[in-house]
Amino acid sequence: MSFEGLAARLAHVRAEIARGQARGGWSHPVTIVAVTKGFGVDAVQAALEAGLPDIGENRVQEALEKMATPVGPRATWHLIGHLQRNKAKLVPGRFALVHSLDSAELAAELGKRAAAAGARQRVLLQVNVAGEAQKSGCAPAEAPTLAKRIAAEWGSALALEGLMTLAPLTDDTDVQRRAFRGLRALRDQLQEEGVWGPTLSMGMSADYATAVEEGATVIRLGTMLFGARTA
């Protein structure tokens, strides 16, 4: 598959990030995670050639298959999709950052596996800010207790670096903004309570501009960079 339009798309994204940060009054770096879910390893190669070392996958197995190719070791891998506990053993030492830690049970299993591997796994706590039943993530009201528990009980094996959320799938920027602003407010609350985690992973192809305005430090882009996925 040809990704010859990637350079122009990436230039557009970076310009949008600059505009969004100016509107929001931010100046921190924004990491672009290139989501290659549904694309072949050629998308990973294209991202690396475009200067995007951070590669995101939704499924552990698809990521492992790409990691095993010659280009795999050149990428910094992010797990952005739901992680089942029975797949936790495959994560430490392979993924630089897990965006989707969403329960105490998963934290315990991932922490155990990381400790056994002699690794300290970097993680984000996924929060279902919008309260959508079909989405993973802990409830906002549960997030402070869970974040403190992760730091206290599994801090030697899990490095909690911040929060992640998925906004509702809508073109209504006000709805998107409420979700992103809610995550930022929760992050700030946690920091006031002694849980330091500056990372805000929020914003995808359809809503990243709003996420950047609201303080995103990481955005996760697939179709915006690579075009539409084929069936």
C-alpha positions in Angstrom: 0.0 0.0 0.0 1.3 3.4 -0.9 1.5 6.1 1.8 2.9 8.9 -0.5 0.5 11.4 1.0 1.8 10.9 4.5 4.2 13.8 4.5 1.6 16.3 3.5 -0.9 14.9 6.0 1.7 15.1 8.8 2.5 18.7 7.9 -1.2 19.5 8.2 -1.5 17.8 11.5 1.6 19.7 12.9 0.1 23.0 11.7 -3.2 22.1 13.5 -1.3 21.2 16.6 0.4 24.6 16.6 -2.9 26.4 16.0 -4.6 24.4 18.7 -1.9 25.0 21.3 -2.0 28.7 20.5 -5.7 28.8 21.1 -5.4 26.9 24.3 -2.4 28.7 25.6 -0.2 25.6 25.7 3.5 25.2 24.8 4.4 21.6 25.9 5.4 19.0 23.3 2.7 16.9 21.8 3.6 13.3 20.9 2.0 11.9 17.7 1.3 8.1 18.0 0.9 6.7 14.5 -1.8 4.1 14.8 -1.1 1.2 12.3 -4.1 -1.0 13.3 -5.5 -2.5 10.2 -2.5 -1.5 8.1 0.4 -3.7 7.2 4.0 -3.3 8.4 4.5 -0.9 5.4 2.6 1.7 7.4 5.1 1.3 10.2 8.0 1.7 7.8 6.3 4.8 6.3 5.8 6.4 9.7 9.4 5.8 10.7 10.6 7.4 7.5 8.3 10.4 8.1 9.9 10.9 11.5 7.2 9.2 13.6 8.9 6.6 15.9 5.9 6.1 18.2 3.6 3.4 16.8 0.2 2.5 18.3 -1.7 -0.8 18.1 -5.0 -1.8 19.4 -4.4 -5.5 19.6 -1.5 -7.3 21.2 -1.3 -10.0 18.6 -1.2 -7.7 15.6 1.5 -5.6 17.3 3.6 -8.7 18.1 3.5 -9.7 14.4 4.8 -6.3 13.3 7.4 -6.2 16.1 8.8 -9.5 14.7 9.6 -7.9 11.3 12.9 -6.1 10.5 11.3 -2.7 11.1 9.8 -3.7 14.4 12.8 -3.0 16.7 13.1 0.5 15.2 9.7 1.6 16.6 8.6 2.7 20.0 5.4 0.6 20.6 2.2 1.8 22.3 -0.7 -0.4 23.3 -3.7 1.8 22.9 -6.6 -0.8 22.9 -8.2 -2.8 25.6 -5.9 -5.2 27.3 -7.2 -8.5 28.4 -5.7 -10.0 31.6 -4.7 -13.2 29.8 -2.6 -11.1 27.4 -0.8 -9.1 30.1 2.2 -11.6 30.1 3.0 -10.5 26.5 3.3 -6.8 27.3 6.3 -6.1 29.5 9.5 -5.5 27.6 7.6 -5.1 24.3 5.4 -2.0 24.8 6.9 1.3 25.9 3.6 2.5 27.1 0.2 0.9 27.8 -2.6 3.5 27.4 -5.4 1.3 28.6 -5.0 0.2 32.2 -8.6 0.4 33.5 -9.0 -1.8 36.6 -7.3 -3.0 39.8 -7.5 -6.5 38.5 -5.6 -5.7 35.3 -3.1 -3.6 37.3 -2.4 -6.6 39.6 -1.9 -8.9 36.7 0.2 -6.5 34.6 2.3 -5.6 37.7 2.9 -9.3 38.5 4.0 -9.9 34.9 6.2 -6.9 34.8 7.9 -7.8 38.1 8.6 -11.3 36.8 10.2 -9.9 33.7 12.3 -7.5 35.7 10.7 -4.6 34.0 8.8 -1.4 35.2 6.0 -1.0 32.8 4.9 2.5 31.9 1.1 2.9 32.0 -1.7 5.3 31.7 -5.0 5.0 33.5 -7.9 4.9 31.0 -10.9 6.9 32.2 -14.4 6.7 30.7 -15.0 10.4 31.1 -18.2 10.4 29.0 -19.6 7.3 30.8 -20.4 5.4 27.6 -21.4 1.8 28.2 -19.6 0.5 25.1 -16.2 2.0 26.0 -13.6 0.7 28.4 -12.2 2.7 31.2 -12.8 3.3 34.9 -15.4 5.8 36.0 -14.1 9.3 36.8 -15.2 8.9 40.4 -13.1 5.7 40.8 -10.0 7.1 39.1 -8.4 8.8 42.2 -8.6 5.7 44.4 -7.4 3.4 41.6 -4.5 5.7 40.7 -3.4 5.9 44.3 -3.7 2.2 44.6 -1.6 1.6 41.5 1.1 3.8 42.9 1.0 2.3 46.4 0.7 -1.4 45.6 2.3 -1.8 42.2 4.5 1.2 42.0 7.7 -0.9 41.8 6.4 -2.7 38.6 4.1 -0.1 37.1 5.0 3.5 36.4 1.7 5.5 36.2 2.4 8.5 34.0 -1.0 10.0 33.4 -4.5 9.4 32.0 -6.1 8.4 28.7 -9.7 8.8 27.4 -11.8 8.3 24.3 -14.3 11.1 23.5 -17.7 10.3 22.2 -17.8 9.7 18.4 -19.4 12.9 17.3 -18.8 16.0 15.2 -20.1 18.2 18.1 -16.9 19.9 19.4 -18.6 20.9 22.6 -19.2 17.3 23.5 -15.6 16.4 22.6 -14.3 19.3 24.6 -16.3 18.3 27.7 -14.6 14.9 27.7 -11.1 16.2 27.2 -11.6 19.0 29.7 -12.9 16.5 32.2 -9.8 14.4 31.8 -7.5 17.3 32.3 -9.4 18.4 35.4 -9.1 14.9 36.8 -5.3 14.9 36.1 -4.9 18.2 37.8 -6.9 16.9 40.8 -4.7 13.9 41.1 -1.6 16.0 41.0 -3.0 18.2 43.8 -3.5 14.9 45.8 0.0 13.8 45.3 -0.3 11.5 42.2 2.0 13.0 39.6 1.1 12.0 36.1 1.5 14.7 33.5 0.5 12.7 30.4 -2.9 13.3 28.8 -3.4 10.8 25.9 -6.5 12.1 24.2 -7.6 12.9 20.7 -7.8 10.8 17.6 -8.2 11.5 13.9 -11.6 13.0 14.2 -11.1 15.1 17.3 -7.4 15.7 17.9 -7.6 19.4 17.2 -10.0 19.9 20.1 -7.9 17.6 22.3 -4.8 19.7 21.7 -6.7 22.9 22.6 -7.6 21.2 25.9 -4.1 20.3 26.7 -3.4 16.9 25.2 0.2 15.7 25.4 -0.3 12.6 23.3 -2.6 12.2 20.3 -3.4 8.9 18.5 -3.8 9.2 14.7 -4.5 6.5 12.2 -6.7 7.5 9.2 -5.6 11.1 9.5 -2.1 10.0 8.6 -2.5 6.9 6.5 -5.9 7.3 4.9 -8.9 5.0 5.0 -8.4 1.4 6.0 -9.4 -1.2 3.5 -11.7 -4.1 4.5 
